[in-house]
């Protein structure tokens, strides 16, 4: 295994017994980054909100990689369903593996819509 993110902490959180408190460790996606670009379009705003809900994060930049934020293939299926339900757009799951950013998926959704019956 090769870590995708390295974090430097001043100290490890400890339990009363002196063991490392794993639940108190920050998640890699929670690390504040200075290069986070906020959503610029309505589609990016909607998608960023969906990603935040699915990944349980407070903030997502439009160029952040879904998988680097803790996403995985099972969560992609949740994203696909939420995007279809909330935006009326069918995004194929493989789209997330090609370019897994809010900006790329927003550009894709802006060119496609589900036909109304």
Secondary structure in CASP SS format (residue, H / E / C, confidence):
PFRMAT SS
TARGET T0000
AUTHOR 0000-0000-0000
METHOD secondary structure of the structure
MODEL  1
X C 1.00
X C 1.00
X C 1.00
X C 1.00
X C 1.00
X C 1.00
X C 1.00
X C 1.00
X C 1.00
X C 1.00
X C 1.00
X C 1.00
X C 1.00
X E 1.00
X C 1.00
X C 1.00
X C 1.00
X C 1.00
X C 1.00
X E 1.00
X C 1.00
X H 1.00
X H 1.00
X H 1.00
X C 1.00
X C 1.00
X C 1.00
X H 1.00
X H 1.00
X H 1.00
X C 1.00
X C 1.00
X C 1.00
X C 1.00
X C 1.00
X C 1.00
X C 1.00
X C 1.00
X C 1.00
X C 1.00
X C 1.00
X H 1.00
X H 1.00
X H 1.00
X H 1.00
X H 1.00
X H 1.00
X H 1.00
X H 1.00
X H 1.00
X H 1.00
X H 1.00
X H 1.00
X H 1.00
X H 1.00
X C 1.00
X C 1.00
X C 1.00
X C 1.00
X C 1.00
X C 1.00
X C 1.00
X C 1.00
X C 1.00
X C 1.00
X C 1.00
X C 1.00
X C 1.00
X C 1.00
X C 1.00
X C 1.00
X C 1.00
X H 1.00
X H 1.00
X H 1.00
X H 1.00
X H 1.00
X H 1.00
X H 1.00
X H 1.00
X H 1.00
X H 1.00
X H 1.00
X H 1.00
X H 1.00
X H 1.00
X H 1.00
X C 1.00
X C 1.00
X C 1.00
X C 1.00
X C 1.00
X C 1.00
X H 1.00
X H 1.00
X H 1.00
X H 1.00
X H 1.00
X C 1.00
X C 1.00
X C 1.00
X H 1.00
X H 1.00
X H 1.00
X H 1.00
X H 1.00
X H 1.00
X H 1.00
X H 1.00
X C 1.00
X C 1.00
X C 1.00
X C 1.00
X C 1.00
X C 1.00
X C 1.00
X C 1.00
END
